[in-house]
Amino acid sequence: MAEAIHDALGAVLTRWTMGAAAAPATSLWKEALGDAPEEAELRLLALSGQFLGVAVTVEPPAGLRVLPDVPALALATIPDPLRATVRRILLSMKDARQRRDLLRFLDARGWTMHPADWMPAASDDDTPDTYAPWRDWAEASASPAARDRTSAHALTAESWDDFWPAARQAAFGELRRRDPAAARALLETRLAGEGADARLRLLSLLAPQLSDDDIGLLETLATSDRAPKVKSLAAALLARLGQGAAAGEDAAELAGYFEVRTKGLLRRTRIVAALPLKTPAQHQRRRALFGIVDIAGFAAALQITPDELAQMWTWCEDYIADAGIAEMAARSAPDALIAALCGRLDDIGTAAMPTLDALLPRLDRAQRMDFARQLLRRRASCQVALNITGGDCSLDGLIDTPAGAAIVVAASNSDAMRPAELACELLAFGLLASRSAAAQAMERLGRAGMLAADPRLDMIRLNAALENNGATG
């Protein structure tokens, strides 16, 4: 009977769609409809609506799941009037690094993205810790077998499994900063039960506040962990503590590609210089050795100390060797040696930028900001400075630097800078500047002839409009 009614309603719906009365043309519920035309239409509407709402309800597929609500984050969402500007900025960004800088900028100001404008994937490790609940929500949503977890309480050995991976990593990082000993003890208890990628990420969080108390755990991992990457990272952290491998065959082989000699006639200066390479195989072998030898072992093979190596290295003569020593130092040098290398690079200036990239993860925020200020005074571009600082620096007086002056000139003279380069500089400027510096730039660029509504000014305009929501920026 239900199938017959369902088929007959096709003609009813067709006539109603065309604006015609359907009661006279249907035999459905004829007696119930009655003879009055208007009353018959209303009764037919009520009966058909009840039938379609009850007997023809579409059942959801068997595999359909009701997802939990998107979790609230610790920081407030960007004010609604600014969301359209943020969406335009995201669309204009060409790579993930720029997006990361925008997220850091917002995080430093005390704001987060709206989930309708952007959501991270579970694998977005470079997002601020603020977004950890969203990353875990994305992972849980993609897993049909995911079970509910709550991370409303403190991270302990007992509550470890109550945390999703991103929230656990964020909580562990905060614990390491607050109580290094408790974090190390927790890792000793729970690390073995994690997968190789998770072990690698958690072990990397030991690097802040690294101390001799961590040596026992690191030695165990360096010798007995089942993942080569984890063993390699543990060995690198040991090297930072002065517990690296002695100068062995690999270190001696790498040292054979260099020589310690003197330079200068009156003031004899000892330097470490690269010897000429003759074949592609030698280039490949030297590059591979830089990746496995620690800096203490390399210095010992050259019969000098690591501090002497930092002072004697000849920069900007062999850029591939420069990249190799920088990566070696970033992996295995103690913090004091990193500071010494950066001091040498600061003397060299913008020519050292390709090398500096490898050392950036070892620098804290204050060091990165100081380095950026130095380079900006030496006529580095805003893009170069942004590569150093990320989007959480909040620099004052940026429009008065050589880079800011170049932007003002380009705003009034289209031949002074390529349009694409100007757009990138304006985006970088907006991510670098403090709020007052952004407002100053909007006024200065307006006088130079740029329209306030120019989409290339979106990031600077957002910066000037976005209040500091109790953050440090």
C-alpha positions as CSV (number, residue, x, y, z in Angstrom):
1,M,0.0,0.0,0.0
2,A,2.8,2.4,0.9
3,E,4.5,1.9,-2.5
4,A,1.2,2.7,-4.3
5,I,0.7,5.9,-2.3
6,H,4.4,6.8,-3.0
7,D,4.0,6.3,-6.7
8,A,0.7,8.3,-6.8
9,L,2.2,11.3,-5.1
10,G,4.5,11.9,-8.0
11,A,1.6,13.3,-10.1
12,V,0.4,15.3,-7.1
13,L,3.8,16.9,-6.6
14,T,4.1,17.6,-10.3
15,R,0.8,19.5,-10.4
16,W,1.6,21.5,-7.3
17,T,5.0,22.4,-8.8
18,M,3.2,23.8,-11.9
19,G,0.7,25.7,-9.7
20,A,-2.3,23.5,-10.5
21,A,-4.7,21.9,-8.0
22,A,-4.0,18.2,-7.4
23,A,-7.1,17.0,-5.4
24,P,-9.4,16.7,-8.5
25,A,-6.9,14.6,-10.3
26,T,-6.1,12.1,-7.6
27,S,-7.9,9.1,-6.3
28,L,-5.8,9.2,-3.1
29,W,-7.9,9.5,0.1
30,K,-10.8,10.6,-2.1
31,E,-13.4,10.3,0.6
32,A,-11.2,12.0,3.2
33,L,-10.6,15.0,0.9
34,G,-14.3,15.9,0.5
35,D,-15.9,18.0,-2.2
36,A,-14.9,21.5,-1.3
37,P,-11.9,22.4,-3.6
38,E,-9.9,24.6,-1.2
39,E,-10.5,22.3,1.8
40,A,-9.5,19.3,-0.4
41,E,-6.1,20.8,-1.3
42,L,-5.3,21.5,2.4
43,R,-6.3,18.0,3.4
44,L,-4.2,16.5,0.6
45,L,-1.3,18.6,1.7
46,A,-1.6,17.5,5.3
47,L,-2.0,13.8,4.4
48,S,0.8,13.7,1.9
49,G,3.1,15.6,4.2
50,Q,2.4,13.2,7.0
51,F,3.0,10.2,4.7
52,L,6.3,11.6,3.3
53,G,7.5,12.5,6.8
54,V,6.8,9.2,8.4
55,A,6.7,6.4,5.8
56,V,9.4,7.7,3.5
57,T,12.1,8.8,6.0
58,V,15.6,8.4,4.5
59,E,17.8,6.3,6.8
60,P,21.4,7.3,7.1
61,P,24.1,4.9,5.8
62,A,25.3,2.3,8.2
63,G,28.9,3.7,8.3
64,L,27.8,7.3,9.1
65,R,29.2,8.6,12.4
66,V,28.2,11.6,14.4
67,L,31.4,13.6,15.0
68,P,32.0,15.4,18.2
69,D,31.9,19.2,18.3
70,V,35.1,21.0,17.2
71,P,36.8,21.7,20.6
72,A,37.2,25.2,21.9
73,L,40.8,26.5,22.0
74,A,42.5,28.3,24.9
75,L,42.7,31.6,22.9
76,A,39.8,33.6,21.5
77,T,38.9,33.5,17.8
78,I,39.8,36.4,15.6
79,P,37.1,39.1,15.7
80,D,34.4,38.7,13.0
81,P,35.1,42.0,11.3
82,L,38.7,40.8,10.6
83,R,37.9,37.3,9.4
84,A,37.5,38.3,5.7
85,T,40.9,40.0,5.7
86,V,42.5,36.9,7.2
87,R,40.9,34.7,4.5
88,R,42.2,36.9,1.8
89,I,45.7,36.7,3.3
90,L,45.5,32.9,3.5
91,L,44.5,32.8,-0.2
92,S,47.5,35.0,-1.2
93,M,50.0,32.9,0.7
94,K,52.1,30.6,-1.6
95,D,53.5,28.1,0.8
96,A,53.1,26.4,4.2
97,R,55.9,28.5,5.7
98,Q,54.0,31.7,5.2
99,R,50.9,30.1,6.7
100,R,52.9,29.0,9.7
101,D,54.2,32.5,10.2
102,L,50.6,33.9,10.1
103,L,49.5,31.4,12.8
104,R,52.5,32.3,15.0
105,F,51.7,36.0,14.5
106,L,48.1,35.5,15.6
107,D,49.2,33.2,18.5
108,A,51.6,35.9,19.7
109,R,48.8,38.4,19.7
110,G,46.5,36.0,21.6
111,W,44.1,35.0,18.8
112,T,43.3,31.9,16.8
113,M,41.8,31.2,13.4
114,H,38.1,30.6,13.1
115,P,37.5,26.8,12.3
116,A,35.3,27.8,9.3
117,D,38.3,29.7,7.8
118,W,41.1,27.2,8.4
119,M,41.6,23.9,10.2
120,P,44.9,22.0,10.7
121,A,45.4,18.4,9.6
122,A,46.5,15.9,12.2
123,S,50.0,15.9,10.7
124,D,50.5,19.7,10.9
125,D,53.3,19.6,13.5
126,D,54.5,23.1,12.8
127,T,51.3,24.8,14.1
128,P,51.4,26.5,17.5
129,D,50.5,24.2,20.5
130,T,47.2,26.2,20.8
131,Y,45.9,24.2,17.9
132,A,46.7,20.7,19.4
133,P,43.0,20.0,20.2
134,W,42.0,20.7,16.6
135,R,44.7,18.4,15.2
136,D,43.6,15.6,17.5
137,W,40.0,16.3,16.5
138,A,41.0,15.8,12.8
139,E,42.8,12.6,13.7
140,A,39.8,11.2,15.6
141,S,37.4,12.3,12.9
142,A,39.4,10.3,10.3
143,S,39.5,7.1,12.4
144,P,36.3,5.0,12.5
145,A,37.7,3.1,15.5
146,A,38.7,6.2,17.5
147,R,37.6,6.1,21.2
148,D,36.8,9.1,23.3
149,R,39.7,10.6,25.2
150,T,39.8,13.6,27.5
151,S,42.9,15.7,28.3
152,A,41.3,18.0,30.9
153,H,43.7,16.9,33.6
154,A,47.5,17.0,34.0
155,L,49.8,14.7,31.9
156,T,51.1,11.9,34.1
157,A,52.1,8.2,33.5
158,E,48.6,7.2,34.5
159,S,46.8,9.8,32.3
160,W,49.1,9.3,29.3
161,D,46.6,7.3,27.2
162,D,43.9,9.8,27.9
163,F,45.6,12.3,25.7
164,W,45.5,12.3,21.9
165,P,49.0,12.6,20.3
166,A,49.0,16.4,19.6
167,A,47.6,17.3,23.0
168,R,50.0,14.9,24.6
169,Q,53.0,16.4,22.8
170,A,51.9,20.0,23.7
171,A,51.4,19.0,27.4
172,F,54.8,17.2,27.5
173,G,56.5,20.3,26.0
174,E,55.0,22.5,28.7
175,L,55.9,20.0,31.4
176,R,59.5,19.9,30.1
177,R,59.7,23.7,30.3
178,R,58.2,23.8,33.8
179,D,59.7,20.7,35.4
180,P,62.5,19.1,33.3
181,A,63.1,16.3,35.8
182,A,59.4,15.3,35.9
183,A,59.3,15.3,32.1
184,R,62.4,13.1,31.8
185,A,60.9,10.6,34.4
186,L,57.7,10.5,32.5
187,L,59.5,9.8,29.2
188,E,61.5,7.0,30.8
189,T,58.2,5.4,31.8
190,R,56.1,5.8,28.7
191,L,58.3,6.4,25.7
192,A,58.8,2.7,24.8
193,G,55.1,2.2,24.3
194,E,55.0,4.8,21.4
195,G,55.6,4.4,17.7
196,A,58.9,5.5,16.2
197,D,57.6,8.9,14.9
198,A,56.0,9.7,18.2
199,R,59.2,8.7,20.1
200,L,61.2,11.0,17.8
201,R,58.9,14.0,18.3
202,L,58.8,13.5,22.1
203,L,62.5,13.0,22.4
204,S,63.1,16.2,20.4
205,L,61.3,18.1,23.2
206,L,64.1,17.2,25.6
207,A,66.4,19.7,23.8
208,P,65.1,22.7,25.8
209,Q,66.6,22.6,29.3
210,L,69.0,19.8,28.3
211,S,71.3,18.9,31.1
212,D,73.7,16.2,32.4
213,D,70.8,14.6,34.2
214,D,69.4,13.5,30.9
215,I,72.6,11.5,30.0
216,G,71.4,8.2,31.3
217,L,68.1,8.2,29.3
218,L,69.9,9.4,26.2
219,E,72.6,6.7,26.5
220,T,69.9,4.0,26.8
221,L,68.1,5.3,23.7
222,A,71.3,5.8,21.7
223,T,72.3,2.1,22.2
224,S,69.0,0.2,22.4
225,D,66.1,2.0,20.7
226,R,64.7,0.1,17.8
227,A,64.4,3.1,15.5
228,P,67.6,4.4,13.8
229,K,66.3,8.0,13.7
230,V,65.6,7.9,17.5
231,K,69.1,6.5,18.1
232,S,70.6,9.2,15.9
233,L,68.7,12.0,17.7
234,A,69.7,10.6,21.1
235,A,73.4,10.5,20.0
236,A,73.1,14.1,18.8
237,L,71.7,15.3,22.1
238,L,74.5,13.4,23.9
239,A,77.0,15.3,21.7
240,R,75.5,18.6,22.8
241,L,76.3,17.6,26.4
242,G,79.9,16.8,25.5
243,Q,79.2,13.0,25.4
244,G,79.8,12.6,21.6
245,A,81.7,9.8,20.0
246,A,85.5,10.1,20.0
247,A,87.2,11.0,16.8
248,G,86.9,7.8,14.8
249,E,87.5,6.8,11.2
250,D,84.6,8.9,9.9
251,A,85.7,12.0,11.7
252,A,89.3,11.4,10.4
253,E,88.1,10.9,6.9
254,L,86.0,14.2,7.0
255,A,89.0,16.1,8.5
256,G,91.0,14.9,5.5
257,Y,88.9,17.2,3.3
258,F,90.2,20.2,5.2
259,E,93.4,21.7,6.4
260,V,94.4,23.9,9.4
261,R,96.8,26.6,8.1
262,T,97.8,30.2,8.7
263,K,96.7,33.2,6.7
264,G,98.1,36.7,6.5
265,L,101.6,38.2,6.3
266,L,101.8,40.4,9.4
267,R,99.0,39.0,11.5
268,R,99.2,35.3,11.2
269,T,95.8,33.8,11.7
270,R,95.0,30.1,11.9
271,I,92.1,29.0,9.8
272,V,90.3,25.8,8.8
273,A,90.0,25.8,5.0
274,A,88.4,23.3,2.6
275,L,90.7,21.5,0.2
276,P,89.6,21.4,-3.5
277,L,87.4,18.5,-4.4
278,K,88.1,16.7,-7.7
279,T,85.2,14.4,-8.3
280,P,81.4,14.3,-7.7
281,A,82.0,11.2,-5.5
282,Q,84.2,13.3,-3.2
283,H,81.4,15.9,-2.9
284,Q,78.8,13.3,-2.1
285,R,81.1,11.5,0.5
286,R,82.0,14.8,2.3
287,R,78.3,15.7,2.4
288,A,77.4,12.3,3.9
289,L,80.2,12.6,6.5
290,F,78.9,15.9,7.7
291,G,75.6,14.2,8.4
292,I,77.1,11.5,10.7
293,V,80.1,13.1,12.4
294,D,79.5,15.3,15.5
295,I,81.3,18.6,15.8
296,A,83.4,17.5,18.8
297,G,84.7,14.5,16.9
298,F,85.4,16.6,13.8
299,A,87.3,19.2,15.8
300,A,89.3,16.5,17.6
301,A,90.3,15.0,14.2
302,L,91.6,18.4,13.2
303,Q,93.5,18.5,16.5
304,I,91.7,21.7,17.7
305,T,88.9,22.3,20.1
306,P,85.2,22.9,19.0
307,D,85.5,26.6,20.2
308,E,88.6,27.0,18.0
309,L,86.8,25.4,15.1
310,A,84.0,28.0,15.4
311,Q,86.5,30.8,15.3
312,M,88.8,29.4,12.6
313,W,86.2,28.3,10.1
314,T,86.4,30.3,6.8
315,W,82.8,31.2,5.8
316,C,81.5,32.0,2.4
317,E,84.4,30.4,0.5
318,D,82.7,26.9,0.1
319,Y,79.0,27.3,0.6
320,I,78.4,23.6,0.6
321,A,80.9,23.1,3.3
322,D,79.3,26.0,5.2
323,A,75.9,24.3,5.0
324,G,77.6,21.0,6.2
325,I,79.2,22.6,9.3
326,A,76.0,24.5,10.1
327,E,73.9,21.3,10.0
328,M,76.5,19.4,12.0
329,A,76.5,22.2,14.7
330,A,72.7,22.4,14.8
331,R,72.6,18.7,15.4
332,S,75.4,18.2,17.9
333,A,76.9,21.5,19.2
334,P,76.2,22.8,22.7
335,D,74.3,26.1,23.1
336,A,77.5,28.1,23.8
337,L,79.1,26.9,20.5
338,I,75.9,27.8,18.6
339,A,76.1,31.3,20.0
340,A,79.8,31.5,18.9
341,L,78.9,30.4,15.4
342,C,76.1,32.9,15.2
343,G,78.5,35.6,16.3
344,R,80.8,34.9,13.4
345,L,77.9,34.8,11.0
346,D,76.6,38.2,12.3
347,D,80.0,39.6,11.3
348,I,79.5,38.3,7.8
349,G,76.0,39.6,7.3
350,T,73.5,38.7,4.6
351,A,75.9,36.5,2.7
352,A,75.6,34.0,5.6
353,M,71.8,33.6,5.3
354,P,71.8,30.2,3.6
355,T,74.0,28.9,6.4
356,L,71.9,30.5,9.1
357,D,68.8,28.6,8.1
358,A,70.3,25.4,9.6
359,L,71.0,27.0,12.9
360,L,67.7,28.8,13.4
361,P,66.0,25.9,15.2
362,R,68.7,26.2,17.9
363,L,68.1,29.9,18.5
364,D,65.6,31.2,21.0
365,R,63.2,34.0,20.3
366,A,65.4,36.8,21.7
367,Q,68.4,35.6,19.6
368,R,66.4,35.4,16.4
369,M,65.0,38.9,17.0
370,D,68.4,40.3,17.7
371,F,69.8,38.7,14.5
372,A,66.9,40.1,12.5
373,R,67.5,43.6,13.7
374,Q,71.2,43.3,12.9
375,L,70.5,42.2,9.3
376,L,67.8,44.8,8.8
377,R,70.3,47.5,9.7
378,R,72.5,46.0,7.1
379,R,69.9,46.5,4.4
380,A,68.4,43.0,4.5
381,S,64.9,42.7,3.2
382,C,61.8,42.1,5.3
383,Q,61.6,38.6,3.8
384,V,65.1,37.7,5.0
385,A,64.2,39.0,8.5
386,L,61.0,37.0,8.5
387,N,62.8,33.8,7.6
388,I,64.8,34.3,10.8
389,T,62.1,35.4,13.2
390,G,58.9,33.8,12.1
391,G,55.7,35.7,12.7
392,D,56.0,36.3,16.5
393,C,58.6,39.1,16.7
394,S,56.7,42.4,16.8
395,L,59.4,44.8,15.7
396,D,59.1,48.5,16.4
397,G,60.2,51.2,13.9
398,L,60.3,48.9,11.0
399,I,59.3,51.5,8.4
400,D,62.5,53.4,9.3
401,T,64.8,50.6,8.4
402,P,66.4,50.4,4.9
403,A,63.9,47.7,4.0
404,G,61.0,49.9,5.1
405,A,62.4,52.8,3.2
406,A,62.7,50.6,0.1
407,I,59.0,49.7,0.4
408,V,57.9,53.4,0.6
409,V,60.0,54.2,-2.5
410,A,58.4,51.3,-4.4
411,A,54.9,52.4,-3.3
412,S,55.5,55.7,-5.1
413,N,57.6,54.5,-8.0
414,S,56.5,51.3,-9.8
415,D,60.0,50.9,-11.3
416,A,61.8,50.7,-8.0
417,M,60.7,47.1,-7.2
418,R,59.0,44.3,-9.1
419,P,55.3,44.0,-8.3
420,A,55.5,40.4,-7.0
421,E,58.5,41.3,-4.8
422,L,56.7,44.4,-3.4
423,A,53.7,42.2,-2.5
424,C,56.0,39.7,-0.7
425,E,57.8,42.5,1.1
426,L,54.5,44.0,2.3
427,L,53.3,40.6,3.5
428,A,56.6,40.0,5.4
429,F,56.5,43.6,6.8
430,G,53.0,43.0,8.2
431,L,54.1,39.8,9.9
432,L,57.2,41.4,11.4
433,A,55.9,44.7,12.6
434,S,54.5,45.6,16.0
435,R,51.0,47.0,16.0
436,S,52.3,50.6,16.3
437,A,54.8,50.0,13.6
438,A,52.0,48.7,11.3
439,A,49.9,51.8,11.9
440,Q,52.9,54.0,11.2
441,A,53.5,52.1,8.0
442,M,49.9,52.5,6.8
443,E,50.1,56.2,7.3
444,R,53.5,56.5,5.5
445,L,52.5,54.3,2.6
446,G,49.2,56.2,2.2
447,R,51.2,59.4,1.8
448,A,53.4,57.6,-0.8
449,G,50.3,56.9,-2.9
450,M,49.1,53.5,-1.9
451,L,45.3,53.1,-1.4
452,A,44.3,52.0,2.1
453,A,42.1,49.3,0.4
454,D,45.0,47.9,-1.7
455,P,44.8,44.1,-1.0
456,R,48.6,44.0,-0.8
457,L,48.3,45.9,2.5
458,D,46.0,43.3,4.0
459,M,48.6,41.9,6.4
460,I,49.7,45.4,7.6
461,R,46.1,46.5,7.9
462,L,45.3,43.4,10.0
463,N,48.3,44.0,12.2
464,A,47.3,47.5,12.9
465,A,43.7,46.6,13.7
466,L,44.3,43.5,15.8
467,E,44.6,44.2,19.5
468,N,47.0,42.4,21.8
469,N,44.7,40.0,23.5
470,G,46.7,39.6,26.7
471,A,49.7,38.2,24.7
472,T,53.4,39.1,24.6
473,G,53.5,40.4,21.0
